[in-house]
Amino acid sequence: CFAAELEMLADADAGRQHVFVSFDVDSIAAAFCPGVSCPSPIGLDAETALQCCLRAGMCKSVRLMDMSEFNPAVEDYNTGKLLATMFYNFVMGVSMRP
């Protein structure tokens, strides 16, 4: 994931703050996530998105997570599988909390 975001999550953990993570899936490159409202040829790759979800789940201050901008009218199979895997990674991260 990204160093600045990881540092923010660590600060939230240290300060016992509650965090809501909203993942805009438009940020993932269309090659990996074509079923979005505004597909782009540049963006995160699937592995980075999955890693971000895992790390967010591992952060004990994260209470909620959502994924926005999925548009199944554009494409639902590959994007739906990626989003389900992202949610799975988030839950796996939660299960790894101390």
Contacts in CASP RR format, 6 or more apart in sequence:
PFRMAT RR
TARGET T0000
AUTHOR 0000-0000-0000
METHOD contacts of the structure
MODEL  1
CFAAELEMLADADAGRQHVFVSFDVDSIAAAFCPGVSCPSPIGLDAETAL
QCCLRAGMCKSVRLMDMSEFNPAVEDYNTGKLLATMFYNFVMGVSMRP
1 48 0 8 1.000
1 51 0 8 1.000
1 52 0 8 1.000
1 55 0 8 1.000
2 52 0 8 1.000
5 52 0 8 1.000
6 55 0 8 1.000
9 19 0 8 1.000
9 55 0 8 1.000
9 56 0 8 1.000
9 59 0 8 1.000
9 61 0 8 1.000
9 62 0 8 1.000
10 59 0 8 1.000
11 17 0 8 1.000
12 18 0 8 1.000
12 19 0 8 1.000
12 59 0 8 1.000
12 61 0 8 1.000
12 62 0 8 1.000
13 59 0 8 1.000
13 60 0 8 1.000
13 61 0 8 1.000
15 61 0 8 1.000
16 61 0 8 1.000
17 61 0 8 1.000
18 61 0 8 1.000
18 63 0 8 1.000
19 59 0 8 1.000
19 61 0 8 1.000
19 62 0 8 1.000
19 63 0 8 1.000
20 62 0 8 1.000
20 63 0 8 1.000
20 64 0 8 1.000
20 65 0 8 1.000
20 66 0 8 1.000
21 56 0 8 1.000
21 62 0 8 1.000
21 64 0 8 1.000
21 65 0 8 1.000
21 66 0 8 1.000
22 65 0 8 1.000
22 66 0 8 1.000
22 67 0 8 1.000
22 68 0 8 1.000
23 49 0 8 1.000
23 52 0 8 1.000
23 53 0 8 1.000
23 65 0 8 1.000
23 66 0 8 1.000
23 67 0 8 1.000
23 68 0 8 1.000
23 86 0 8 1.000
24 67 0 8 1.000
24 68 0 8 1.000
24 69 0 8 1.000
25 33 0 8 1.000
25 36 0 8 1.000
25 49 0 8 1.000
25 67 0 8 1.000
25 68 0 8 1.000
25 69 0 8 1.000
25 70 0 8 1.000
25 79 0 8 1.000
25 83 0 8 1.000
26 36 0 8 1.000
26 37 0 8 1.000
26 38 0 8 1.000
26 39 0 8 1.000
26 40 0 8 1.000
26 69 0 8 1.000
27 43 0 8 1.000
27 44 0 8 1.000
27 49 0 8 1.000
28 36 0 8 1.000
28 43 0 8 1.000
28 44 0 8 1.000
28 45 0 8 1.000
28 46 0 8 1.000
28 49 0 8 1.000
28 82 0 8 1.000
29 40 0 8 1.000
29 41 0 8 1.000
29 42 0 8 1.000
29 43 0 8 1.000
29 44 0 8 1.000
29 45 0 8 1.000
30 36 0 8 1.000
30 39 0 8 1.000
30 40 0 8 1.000
30 41 0 8 1.000
31 41 0 8 1.000
32 44 0 8 1.000
32 45 0 8 1.000
32 46 0 8 1.000
32 49 0 8 1.000
32 78 0 8 1.000
32 82 0 8 1.000
33 39 0 8 1.000
33 46 0 8 1.000
33 49 0 8 1.000
33 78 0 8 1.000
33 79 0 8 1.000
33 82 0 8 1.000
33 83 0 8 1.000
34 74 0 8 1.000
34 75 0 8 1.000
34 78 0 8 1.000
34 79 0 8 1.000
35 70 0 8 1.000
35 71 0 8 1.000
35 72 0 8 1.000
35 74 0 8 1.000
35 75 0 8 1.000
35 76 0 8 1.000
35 78 0 8 1.000
35 79 0 8 1.000
35 80 0 8 1.000
36 69 0 8 1.000
36 70 0 8 1.000
36 71 0 8 1.000
36 74 0 8 1.000
36 79 0 8 1.000
37 69 0 8 1.000
37 71 0 8 1.000
37 74 0 8 1.000
38 69 0 8 1.000
39 74 0 8 1.000
44 52 0 8 1.000
46 82 0 8 1.000
49 82 0 8 1.000
49 86 0 8 1.000
50 85 0 8 1.000
50 86 0 8 1.000
50 89 0 8 1.000
51 89 0 8 1.000
53 65 0 8 1.000
53 86 0 8 1.000
53 87 0 8 1.000
53 89 0 8 1.000
53 90 0 8 1.000
54 89 0 8 1.000
54 90 0 8 1.000
54 92 0 8 1.000
54 93 0 8 1.000
55 93 0 8 1.000
56 62 0 8 1.000
56 65 0 8 1.000
56 90 0 8 1.000
56 93 0 8 1.000
57 65 0 8 1.000
57 89 0 8 1.000
57 90 0 8 1.000
57 91 0 8 1.000
57 92 0 8 1.000
57 93 0 8 1.000
57 94 0 8 1.000
57 96 0 8 1.000
57 97 0 8 1.000
58 93 0 8 1.000
58 94 0 8 1.000
58 96 0 8 1.000
58 97 0 8 1.000
60 97 0 8 1.000
60 98 0 8 1.000
65 87 0 8 1.000
65 90 0 8 1.000
67 83 0 8 1.000
67 86 0 8 1.000
67 87 0 8 1.000
70 79 0 8 1.000
70 80 0 8 1.000
70 83 0 8 1.000
72 79 0 8 1.000
72 80 0 8 1.000
END
